[in-house]
Amino acid sequence: MISRNIVAAGVIVLLSAMGAAAQTSPAARTALQACKPDIAQFCGQVPPGEGRIKACMKSNLPGLSEPCKEALFQFWLKK
């Protein structure tokens, strides 16, 4: 349960870093769904806040799943 809460917080932090207004966009929701497993796998033990989840995801970018990378790319294109 704690890990799930950390993942949820991490996704929120990651998306908020991309822009608060975009959190409700379809691309943001797609990125959220696509990247949940990656955040859990790579950053599940990282405490949320102060950009730590975003930094963790950036440092693990080569290892992110293709669906996560594609969703993030599409989100950034539509931003």
PEQUI-V159952 format. One record per helix or strand of 2 or more residues. SS is the DSSP state (A for helix, B for strand). FROM is the first residue (numbers start at 1). LEN is the number of residues. If there is no record, write none. Layout:
ss: {SS/SS}
from: {FROM/FROM}
len: {LEN/LEN}
//
This chain:
ss: {A/A/A/A/A/A}
from: {2/20/26/52/61/66}
len: {17/5/18/8/3/13}
//
